[in-house]
Amino acid sequence: MNIFKRISLAWRRVIHKSDRQTVELNNLYRFLGIDPDQDDRVLSEATYFACMKVLSESIGKLPLKLLRYNERNGVETARRHPLYYTLHDRPNPYMTSTSFWSTVEYNRNHYGNAYVWLQGAGKDMKLWILPSTDVEVWYDDAKILAEQSDIYYLYSAAGKIYKFGSEEILHFKSSNSLDGIVGVSVQDQLKMTISGAIKSQRMINRMYDSGFTAKAVLQYTGNLNDENVKAFVQGIEKYSVGELSNEGIKNIIPIPLGAQLQPLNVKLGDNQFIEVKQYTALQIASAFGIKPYQIGDYTKSSYASAEAQQLSFLVDTLLYIIKQYEEELTYKLLTQEEVNTGYHFKFNVAVILRADLNTQIQTLSNGVANFIYTPNEARALLDLEAKPGGDRLLGNGASIPVELAGTQYTSNQPESTSSADLNSEGDSTDEESTEGNNEGGGKDDE
C-alpha cells in the first residue's frame, strides 16, 4: 500500500470529513511531498484516459456466461443456475452488467486493484464495488486472527472499519504485482512518463491562452524595483495575451518611446515537441497493452493491419485479464461440488472478433457442412429462430470415418469371364426382354 493511501486511511479514522479538514489534509500531503490532486490530473491526460476507456469498454462489452460440461462432453449454458442472472444481467439493483464490469476494470487499471463485496448467497446475492482507495489488504501470515493464514480486507467508511474475509471479496489485481496479492497501478509505474505528458499538455494550454506568444525581453531605461515599472510591464502583458480583446484590441501592442519589446520565440519543431509527445503516448499505451490505432495513431495502419492488431489485442492484452476474472469468479462464487460437475464462468470473446455478414454466413455454412454446427445452432448465432428438423448434424455424404479410408478402392467383384460367356448371357437377356415385351403387348391389347 502506498503512503498516500496509508495517510488517508489514518486521517479518516481520527476525524470526520469537512471542508476545513479536507484543506488541512491536503496541506499535510503537500508537506510530505505528496500531490493530493495527482489522480485527477492523471485522468485528464489524453492517452491515459484513452487507454483506460479502451480496456474498460472492452471488458464491459463481453457477455459473462455460466457454463456447464454435460454428459456428452459438450458445453451448455447454465441459465437455470441461481447466479446466472446476477452475473450476466444485473449484479446489483443499480448497475447493469455492462456498467458494472466496466467500472471494475476501470478501478483495476487506475488503482491497480478492484474490490467487489459479495452480499448474500444464491439467487439473492448482490455484488457491490468498493472504492479502491478505502480498502486495505492484510495478509495474516502470522495466524493472529485465525489458525489458518488468510487474506483480510479492511474497508473504511463513515468513520468505521469493516473487516471481510477473502471469501467475501472478489479481488481483481493488475498484471504487475510484487507479492502476488496486491497489484501495482500503471500510473505508479509510469509516474515520470505520465507526469511529463501532463506537463506537455499544460504547456500547450498556456500557449493557447497566450495566443502562442512566448516570453519577451522588454528594453527600457529605469529601475527594476520601481513599482511603476511593474505596472508598465503588466500593461504590456494585457495587450500581449489578449485581455483587451473585448475592447477591440487584439494584435497590436503599444510600446512607449525609448522602449523595445523583443520576443523569445520557442519553436516546437526545433525541439521535436510533436515527436516526443507522440513517443510518450506510445509508451503509455504500450504499458496498458493498447495498440497504436486504438489511441488514434493511424500513421502505419491499414484495414488489414487494424484487423490483425485487433486479434493481437485480444491475444496479448485481453486474454490475461479475462482469464483472471474467470478464475476469481469460479473460485469465489461456485462450490467445489459445482466445479467438479463442470460449472465454470466464461466471457464470450467472439463479440470482439465479429466479422462482416458475408464472412459470418460463409463461416457458419462451412461449419454446418462439416458436421460442426447444426442448422439451428448456426441460426442461433445469427439471432434467428430455430426451425423444425434443424437439430440434426448435416454434411457432405462423401465424408467417411478415418478407419474406412481407402476401402472404396478395393474391388470385391469375381474375376472377369470370357467374352463367349458374356455373349451368351447377353443373348439370353435379349430373349427374356423380348418375351417380356410380347407379354406386355398382349396385355395392352386386352
Secondary structure, DSSP 8 states (H G I E B T S, - for coil): --HHHHHHHHHHHHS---HHHHHHHHHHHHHTT--TTHHHHHHHSHHHHHHHHHHHHHHHTS-EEEEEE-TTS-EEE-TTSTTHHHHHT-SBTTB-HHHHHHHHHHHHHHHSEEEEEEES-GGG-EEEEE-GGGEEEEE-TT-SSSSS--EEEEEEETTEEEEEEGGGEEEEE-S-BSSSSSB--HHHHTHHHHHHHHHHHHHHHHHHHTTT---EEEE-SS-TT-HHHHHHHHHHHHHHHTTTGGGT-SS-----TT-EEEE----TTTTTHHHHHHHHHHHHHHHHT--GGGGT--TT--HHHHHHHHHHHIIIIIHHHHHHHHHHHHHHHS-HHHHHTTEEEEE-GGGTT---HHHHHHHHHHHHHBTSS-HHHHHHHTT----TTTTS--B-TT---GGGTTGGG---S-----HHHHHHHHHHHHHHHHHHHHHHHHHHH-
